[in-house]
Amino acid sequence: MDVRIKFLGGAQTVTGSKFLLEVGSYKVMVDCGLFQGPKEHRVRNWEWLPVDFFKIDGVVLTHAHLDHSGYLPRLYRSGYQGSIYCTQATAELLEILLKDSAKLNIEEAIFARKKGYSRHQFPRPLYDMDDVNDTLPHIKNIPFDEAYILQAGINVSFHKAGHILGAASLMFQIEGDHQRKRILFSGDLGRYNQPLMPDPTPFEETDILFIESTYGGRSHPDGDPKEAFKEIINRTTSRGGSVIIPSFALGRTQNLLYYLRELFLDNTIDDIPVFVDSPMAINVTHLYQEYDHLHKLNTEEGAPDIFSHPNFHYVTSQTESTALNERKGPCIIISASGMCTGGRILHHLYHRLSREQDSVFFVGYQAQGTRGHRLLSGEKKIKIFGEQVEVHCEIAEFQGLSAHADHNELLRWLSNFKKAPKQTFIIHGERDSSVALATAIRETLNWSNVTIPSFLQSFHLFEGI
């Protein structure tokens, strides 16, 4: 029995993670992500992959982020009818994220038709809500740390990766006629010693390793988030202003609520209301409450629910959201999207960018060309809803809340292995990041067989096992 791997995404890029693992005649796709970012990557979402979707036997997901799961409805639209295997928390997050993704795809197609910038006369979405509804019934929930049999001789187990709720590293075990082999996909690894998510699960041995390299060659900045938050909040409230925080709904918002609760308990910031104005963030926060056994909080019976502090208010209706624009006096508004590309945050920016007493506080990566990046670059006018809005408020940022392990943390995770895998593939990173991690692995760990694959490249992993 031969074992092969084909890289359909996530190779020398941080998006579009798709890895086709072939064990004899059995074909399983590990992750099924959307390509995001530059146009030359995004067009791949529309290109027909060199794979017969009807012949794929299963899809196994590391976690719910769209760069790992967002292509699933397109897969079903193209003819796939098999199962999706993931943890239960990932399954519930998928319903939230995929429905939102479909909504955005539909809106983009309508906008392209209206503005006429598509080469198609009637542009269509990559997928729609019907495709998502066709996808969701095929999800199968797999518990952590239990081997699940995909087929006779092939099983997979999910182990906590610490990245976001439900995120997992995947260990495949293959029983051949002559020997047993293990193949490990790290998934996106979380950071160490974080207040919310656990450390990533260590492993001591595998035959083949696929390791992400998102932050290869880069370290997260030092600094206490509480101190950074305290400074910007107190500086803003002292002049009677409000703090607007564009935030990603999954993971980042929940981290913010943790730190804000700590500041309230320490009495180091004023007793002001915090409004979470993002339906998706609210739904995700409810899942963090439901799956408290998967993170480090609320582990003791009777422990307080950090997401239910009296100062926290969850804004569900559009009417409530609009009313915040007219609110006087200090408050904190957390809203999506994190890069200010759409969503309710735009209404808050439209009304508050021109207010000298207010602040906009960025706590996440801002991609080139986004409103968030332009604000951080010091632009004094930002176009919102077709109008140029003058920027007079304070713009600040803190970069230490990433959910990704940095270069040193990746090496720390790798140092748990008692011996080098027979083959290590560096995936899910821009080329410079992948090269930096590969170099460090060779020089620091003395592993020699380290490969950075290219898009659509294939490799034989084992022959005749």
C-alpha positions as CSV (number, residue, x, y, z in Angstrom):
1,M,0.0,0.0,0.0
2,D,1.4,3.4,-1.1
3,V,0.8,6.7,0.7
4,R,0.9,10.0,-1.1
5,I,0.3,13.7,-0.3
6,K,-0.8,16.4,-2.8
7,F,-0.7,20.1,-1.8
8,L,-3.9,21.8,-3.0
9,G,-3.3,24.9,-0.9
10,G,-1.5,26.2,2.3
11,A,1.9,25.8,0.5
12,Q,4.0,28.9,0.6
13,T,0.9,30.8,1.6
14,V,-1.1,31.2,4.8
15,T,-4.5,30.6,3.1
16,G,-6.4,27.9,1.2
17,S,-5.2,25.0,3.3
18,K,-6.0,21.7,1.5
19,F,-3.9,18.6,1.7
20,L,-5.0,15.5,-0.2
21,L,-3.8,12.4,1.7
22,E,-4.0,9.2,-0.3
23,V,-3.6,5.9,1.5
24,G,-3.8,3.2,-1.1
25,S,-7.2,3.8,-2.8
26,Y,-8.6,5.8,0.2
27,K,-8.5,9.6,-0.3
28,V,-9.0,12.1,2.6
29,M,-8.7,15.8,2.4
30,V,-7.1,17.4,5.4
31,D,-8.6,20.9,5.8
32,C,-10.6,22.6,3.0
33,G,-9.9,26.3,3.2
34,L,-10.6,29.4,1.2
35,F,-7.8,31.3,-0.5
36,Q,-7.8,34.8,0.8
37,G,-5.7,37.9,0.4
38,P,-4.1,38.9,-3.0
39,K,-6.2,38.4,-6.1
40,E,-3.7,35.8,-7.5
41,H,-4.6,33.6,-4.6
42,R,-8.3,34.3,-4.5
43,V,-8.8,33.3,-8.1
44,R,-7.8,29.8,-7.1
45,N,-11.1,29.5,-5.3
46,W,-12.8,29.5,-8.8
47,E,-10.3,27.2,-10.5
48,W,-11.1,23.5,-10.9
49,L,-8.7,21.6,-8.7
50,P,-7.0,18.6,-10.3
51,V,-9.0,16.3,-8.0
52,D,-12.2,14.3,-8.7
53,F,-14.3,15.4,-5.8
54,F,-16.6,12.4,-6.2
55,K,-13.7,10.1,-5.4
56,I,-12.7,11.8,-2.1
57,D,-13.7,9.6,0.8
58,G,-13.7,12.1,3.6
59,V,-12.6,15.6,4.9
60,V,-10.9,16.0,8.2
61,L,-10.6,19.6,9.7
62,T,-8.1,21.0,12.1
63,H,-10.3,24.0,13.0
64,A,-13.1,26.4,11.9
65,H,-11.2,29.4,10.5
66,L,-12.2,30.0,6.9
67,D,-8.7,29.6,5.5
68,H,-9.1,26.0,6.7
69,S,-12.8,25.3,6.2
70,G,-14.3,28.0,4.0
71,Y,-14.2,26.0,0.7
72,L,-16.4,23.3,2.1
73,P,-19.7,24.6,0.6
74,R,-18.0,24.9,-2.8
75,L,-16.8,21.3,-2.4
76,Y,-20.4,20.1,-1.9
77,R,-21.6,22.3,-4.7
78,S,-19.0,20.6,-7.0
79,G,-20.3,17.1,-6.2
80,Y,-18.7,15.9,-3.0
81,Q,-21.1,14.0,-0.8
82,G,-18.9,12.5,1.9
83,S,-18.5,13.3,5.6
84,I,-16.6,16.1,7.4
85,Y,-14.8,15.0,10.6
86,C,-14.0,17.6,13.3
87,T,-14.4,18.3,17.0
88,Q,-17.8,19.3,18.3
89,A,-16.8,22.9,19.0
90,T,-15.4,23.2,15.5
91,A,-18.7,21.9,14.1
92,E,-20.8,24.5,15.9
93,L,-18.4,27.3,14.9
94,L,-18.6,26.1,11.3
95,E,-22.3,26.8,11.2
96,I,-21.7,30.4,12.3
97,L,-18.7,31.1,10.0
98,L,-19.9,29.3,6.9
99,K,-23.3,31.1,7.0
100,D,-21.6,34.4,7.4
101,S,-19.2,33.6,4.6
102,A,-22.1,32.7,2.2
103,K,-23.8,36.0,3.1
104,L,-20.6,37.9,2.3
105,N,-20.2,36.0,-1.0
106,I,-23.7,36.9,-2.0
107,E,-23.2,40.5,-1.1
108,E,-20.0,40.7,-3.1
109,A,-21.6,39.2,-6.2
110,I,-24.5,41.7,-6.0
111,F,-22.0,44.6,-5.5
112,A,-19.9,43.3,-8.5
113,R,-23.0,43.2,-10.7
114,K,-24.0,46.7,-9.6
115,K,-20.6,48.3,-10.1
116,G,-19.8,46.2,-13.3
117,Y,-16.3,45.3,-12.3
118,S,-16.7,41.5,-12.9
119,R,-15.8,40.0,-16.3
120,H,-19.1,38.1,-16.0
121,Q,-22.4,39.8,-17.0
122,F,-24.2,38.1,-14.1
123,P,-21.5,37.4,-11.4
124,R,-22.5,34.7,-9.0
125,P,-21.3,33.9,-5.5
126,L,-18.7,31.2,-4.9
127,Y,-21.4,29.6,-2.9
128,D,-24.7,30.6,-1.3
129,M,-26.8,29.7,1.8
130,D,-28.3,26.6,0.1
131,D,-24.8,25.2,-0.4
132,V,-24.0,25.8,3.3
133,N,-27.2,24.1,4.3
134,D,-26.3,21.2,2.1
135,T,-22.9,21.0,3.8
136,L,-23.8,21.1,7.5
137,P,-25.7,17.8,7.8
138,H,-22.5,15.9,6.7
139,I,-20.5,17.0,9.7
140,K,-19.5,14.3,12.2
141,N,-18.3,15.3,15.7
142,I,-15.2,13.5,17.0
143,P,-14.1,13.7,20.6
144,F,-10.6,14.9,21.5
145,D,-7.9,12.3,22.2
146,E,-9.9,9.3,20.8
147,A,-8.9,7.3,17.7
148,Y,-11.6,7.4,15.1
149,I,-11.6,4.7,12.4
150,L,-11.9,6.2,9.0
151,Q,-11.5,2.9,7.2
152,A,-10.0,-0.4,8.2
153,G,-6.4,0.2,8.9
154,I,-6.7,4.0,9.0
155,N,-7.6,6.1,12.0
156,V,-7.3,9.7,13.1
157,S,-7.2,11.4,16.5
158,F,-7.8,15.0,17.5
159,H,-5.5,16.7,20.0
160,K,-5.8,20.2,21.4
161,A,-3.8,22.7,19.4
162,G,-4.6,25.7,21.6
163,H,-5.2,28.1,18.7
164,I,-9.0,28.7,19.0
165,L,-11.9,26.9,20.5
166,G,-12.1,23.4,19.1
167,A,-8.7,23.6,17.2
168,A,-6.8,20.4,16.9
169,S,-3.6,18.7,15.7
170,L,-4.4,15.6,13.7
171,M,-2.6,12.3,14.2
172,F,-3.2,9.7,11.5
173,Q,-2.2,6.1,12.1
174,I,-2.0,3.7,9.2
175,E,-1.7,-0.1,9.7
176,G,-0.2,-1.6,6.6
177,D,0.5,-5.2,5.7
178,H,4.0,-4.9,7.0
179,Q,4.2,-1.9,9.4
180,R,2.4,0.9,11.2
181,K,3.0,4.6,10.2
182,R,2.0,7.8,11.8
183,I,1.4,11.1,10.1
184,L,0.9,14.3,12.1
185,F,-0.6,17.6,11.0
186,S,0.1,20.3,13.5
187,G,-2.9,22.5,12.4
188,D,-2.5,26.1,13.5
189,L,-0.7,26.0,16.9
190,G,-1.7,28.4,19.7
191,R,0.6,30.2,22.0
192,Y,2.0,29.1,25.4
193,N,0.9,30.5,28.8
194,Q,-2.2,32.3,27.5
195,P,-5.1,33.1,29.8
196,L,-7.8,31.6,27.7
197,M,-6.6,28.7,25.6
198,P,-4.5,25.8,26.7
199,D,-0.9,25.1,25.5
200,P,-0.7,23.1,22.3
201,T,-0.5,19.3,22.9
202,P,3.1,18.1,22.8
203,F,4.1,15.1,20.7
204,E,7.2,12.9,21.1
205,E,7.2,10.9,17.8
206,T,5.8,10.7,14.3
207,D,7.0,9.4,11.0
208,I,5.8,12.3,8.9
209,L,5.2,15.9,10.2
210,F,3.3,18.8,8.6
211,I,4.1,21.9,10.6
212,E,2.5,25.3,10.1
213,S,4.8,28.3,9.7
214,T,2.6,31.4,9.9
215,Y,5.0,33.2,12.2
216,G,8.2,31.5,11.1
217,G,11.1,34.0,11.6
218,R,8.9,36.4,13.7
219,S,8.4,36.9,17.4
220,H,5.4,38.4,19.0
221,P,6.1,41.8,20.8
222,D,6.6,41.8,24.5
223,G,4.2,43.8,26.7
224,D,1.3,43.3,29.0
225,P,-2.0,43.6,27.2
226,K,-3.6,44.9,30.4
227,E,-1.2,47.8,30.6
228,A,-1.7,48.7,27.0
229,F,-5.5,48.6,27.4
230,K,-5.4,50.5,30.6
231,E,-3.4,53.3,29.0
232,I,-5.6,53.9,26.0
233,I,-8.8,53.5,27.9
234,N,-7.8,55.9,30.7
235,R,-6.4,58.4,28.3
236,T,-9.6,58.4,26.3
237,T,-12.0,58.5,29.2
238,S,-10.1,61.4,30.8
239,R,-11.2,63.5,27.9
240,G,-14.7,62.2,28.0
241,G,-14.3,60.0,24.9
242,S,-15.2,56.4,24.0
243,V,-12.9,53.6,22.7
244,I,-13.8,51.8,19.5
245,I,-12.2,48.4,19.1
246,P,-12.4,46.7,15.7
247,S,-12.1,43.0,16.5
248,F,-12.3,39.6,15.0
249,A,-15.4,37.8,16.3
250,L,-13.7,34.4,16.9
251,G,-11.0,34.3,19.6
252,R,-10.0,38.0,19.7
253,T,-13.2,39.3,21.1
254,Q,-13.2,36.7,23.9
255,N,-9.6,37.6,24.8
256,L,-10.6,41.3,25.0
257,L,-13.4,40.5,27.3
258,Y,-11.1,38.5,29.6
259,Y,-8.6,41.4,29.9
260,L,-11.3,44.1,30.3
261,R,-12.9,42.0,33.1
262,E,-9.5,41.9,34.8
263,L,-9.1,45.6,34.6
264,F,-12.5,46.2,36.1
265,L,-11.7,43.8,39.0
266,D,-8.4,45.6,39.5
267,N,-10.2,49.0,39.6
268,T,-7.6,50.4,37.2
269,I,-10.1,51.7,34.6
270,D,-13.3,53.6,35.1
271,D,-16.5,51.7,35.6
272,I,-17.8,52.2,32.1
273,P,-20.1,50.0,29.9
274,V,-18.6,47.7,27.3
275,F,-20.8,47.0,24.2
276,V,-20.1,43.9,22.1
277,D,-21.7,44.9,18.8
278,S,-21.2,41.9,16.6
279,P,-23.8,39.2,16.1
280,M,-21.2,36.7,15.2
281,A,-19.0,37.6,18.2
282,I,-21.9,37.2,20.5
283,N,-22.8,33.7,19.0
284,V,-19.1,32.7,19.3
285,T,-18.9,34.0,22.9
286,H,-22.0,31.8,23.8
287,L,-20.0,28.8,22.5
288,Y,-17.0,29.7,24.7
289,Q,-19.5,29.7,27.6
290,E,-20.9,26.3,26.5
291,Y,-17.5,24.7,25.9
292,D,-15.7,26.0,29.0
293,H,-14.0,22.6,29.4
294,L,-12.0,23.4,26.3
295,H,-10.4,26.5,27.6
296,K,-8.6,27.4,30.9
297,L,-11.4,29.5,32.5
298,N,-14.5,28.4,34.5
299,T,-12.8,25.1,35.3
300,E,-13.9,25.0,38.9
301,E,-17.5,24.5,40.0
302,G,-19.1,27.9,40.9
303,A,-16.3,29.9,39.2
304,P,-17.6,33.2,37.7
305,D,-18.4,33.4,34.0
306,I,-15.9,36.0,32.7
307,F,-18.2,36.8,29.7
308,S,-21.1,37.9,32.0
309,H,-19.5,40.8,33.9
310,P,-22.2,43.5,34.8
311,N,-20.4,46.0,32.5
312,F,-20.7,43.8,29.4
313,H,-23.7,44.4,27.2
314,Y,-24.4,42.3,24.1
315,V,-26.0,44.3,21.3
316,T,-28.2,42.1,19.2
317,S,-30.5,44.4,17.2
318,Q,-29.6,46.9,14.5
319,T,-31.7,49.5,16.4
320,E,-29.5,49.0,19.5
321,S,-26.4,49.2,17.4
322,T,-27.5,52.5,15.7
323,A,-28.3,54.0,19.1
324,L,-24.6,53.6,20.2
325,N,-23.7,56.2,17.6
326,E,-25.6,58.9,19.5
327,R,-24.4,57.7,23.0
328,K,-22.7,60.4,25.1
329,G,-20.1,59.8,27.7
330,P,-17.3,57.2,27.9
331,C,-17.8,53.6,26.8
332,I,-16.0,50.8,25.0
333,I,-17.5,49.4,21.7
334,I,-16.2,46.2,20.4
335,S,-17.4,45.5,16.8
336,A,-16.5,43.6,13.7
337,S,-14.9,43.4,11.2
338,G,-11.4,43.4,12.7
339,M,-9.9,45.1,9.6
340,C,-12.8,47.5,9.1
341,T,-13.7,46.1,5.7
342,G,-17.4,45.7,6.5
343,G,-19.9,45.1,9.2
344,R,-21.2,47.2,12.1
345,I,-17.8,48.7,12.8
346,L,-18.2,51.0,9.8
347,H,-21.2,52.8,11.3
348,H,-19.2,53.5,14.5
349,L,-16.2,54.7,12.5
350,Y,-18.4,56.9,10.3
351,H,-19.8,58.7,13.4
352,R,-16.7,58.7,15.6
353,L,-13.6,59.2,13.5
354,S,-14.1,62.9,13.5
355,R,-14.5,63.2,17.3
356,E,-11.3,64.3,18.9
357,Q,-12.2,62.9,22.3
358,D,-12.7,59.3,20.9
359,S,-10.1,56.6,20.1
360,V,-9.9,53.7,17.7
361,F,-7.8,50.9,19.2
362,F,-6.6,48.1,16.9
363,V,-5.7,44.8,18.5
364,G,-5.2,42.6,15.4
365,Y,-3.3,42.4,12.1
366,Q,-4.3,44.9,9.4
367,A,-3.7,43.8,5.9
368,Q,-2.4,46.2,3.2
369,G,-5.2,48.2,1.6
370,T,-7.8,47.7,4.4
371,R,-9.3,50.7,6.2
372,G,-7.6,49.5,9.3
373,H,-4.2,49.6,7.7
374,R,-4.9,53.0,6.2
375,L,-5.9,54.4,9.6
376,L,-2.8,53.0,11.2
377,S,-0.7,54.6,8.4
378,G,-2.0,58.0,9.4
379,E,-4.4,58.8,6.6
380,K,-6.6,61.8,7.6
381,K,-9.6,61.0,5.4
382,I,-11.2,57.6,5.1
383,K,-14.0,56.7,2.6
384,I,-17.0,55.1,4.3
385,F,-20.4,54.6,2.7
386,G,-19.2,56.7,-0.3
387,E,-18.2,59.7,1.8
388,Q,-14.8,61.0,2.9
389,V,-14.7,61.0,6.7
390,E,-12.1,63.2,8.4
391,V,-10.0,61.5,11.0
392,H,-9.5,63.6,14.2
393,C,-9.7,60.8,16.9
394,E,-6.7,59.1,18.4
395,I,-5.5,55.9,16.6
396,A,-3.7,53.3,18.7
397,E,-2.7,49.7,18.4
398,F,-1.5,46.7,20.4
399,Q,0.0,43.7,18.5
400,G,0.4,41.1,21.2
401,L,-2.9,39.2,21.0
402,S,-2.2,36.9,18.1
403,A,-3.6,33.4,18.5
404,H,-0.7,31.9,16.5
405,A,2.5,30.5,18.0
406,D,5.5,32.6,17.0
407,H,8.9,31.4,15.8
408,N,10.3,30.5,19.2
409,E,7.0,28.9,20.3
410,L,6.9,26.7,17.1
411,L,10.5,25.6,18.0
412,R,9.4,24.9,21.5
413,W,6.6,22.7,20.3
414,L,9.0,20.9,17.9
415,S,11.6,20.3,20.7
416,N,9.2,17.8,22.3
417,F,10.0,15.2,19.6
418,K,12.5,12.7,20.9
419,K,13.8,12.1,17.4
420,A,13.4,13.7,14.0
421,P,10.5,12.6,11.8
422,K,11.6,10.8,8.7
423,Q,10.1,13.8,6.7
424,T,9.0,17.2,7.8
425,F,6.9,19.5,5.5
426,I,6.7,23.2,6.3
427,I,3.2,24.5,5.4
428,H,0.8,27.3,6.0
429,G,3.2,30.2,5.8
430,E,4.4,32.8,3.3
431,R,7.6,31.7,1.7
432,D,9.9,33.8,3.8
433,S,8.3,32.5,7.0
434,S,8.5,28.9,5.8
435,V,12.2,29.3,4.9
436,A,13.0,30.9,8.2
437,L,11.4,28.0,10.1
438,A,13.0,25.4,7.9
439,T,16.4,26.9,8.5
440,A,15.9,27.0,12.2
441,I,14.7,23.4,12.3
442,R,17.8,22.3,10.4
443,E,20.2,24.4,12.5
444,T,18.6,24.2,15.9
445,L,17.1,20.7,16.0
446,N,19.5,19.1,13.5
447,W,16.7,17.7,11.4
448,S,17.9,17.2,7.8
449,N,14.9,16.0,5.9
450,V,12.9,19.3,5.8
451,T,10.8,20.3,2.7
452,I,8.9,23.4,1.7
453,P,6.3,22.2,-0.8
454,S,4.8,24.2,-3.7
455,F,1.2,24.6,-4.7
456,L,0.0,21.4,-6.5
457,Q,3.2,19.5,-5.7
458,S,2.9,15.8,-4.8
459,F,5.1,13.5,-2.8
460,H,5.4,9.8,-2.0
461,L,5.4,9.4,1.8
462,F,5.6,5.6,2.0
463,E,5.7,2.8,-0.5
464,G,4.5,-0.8,0.1
465,I,3.7,-0.5,3.8
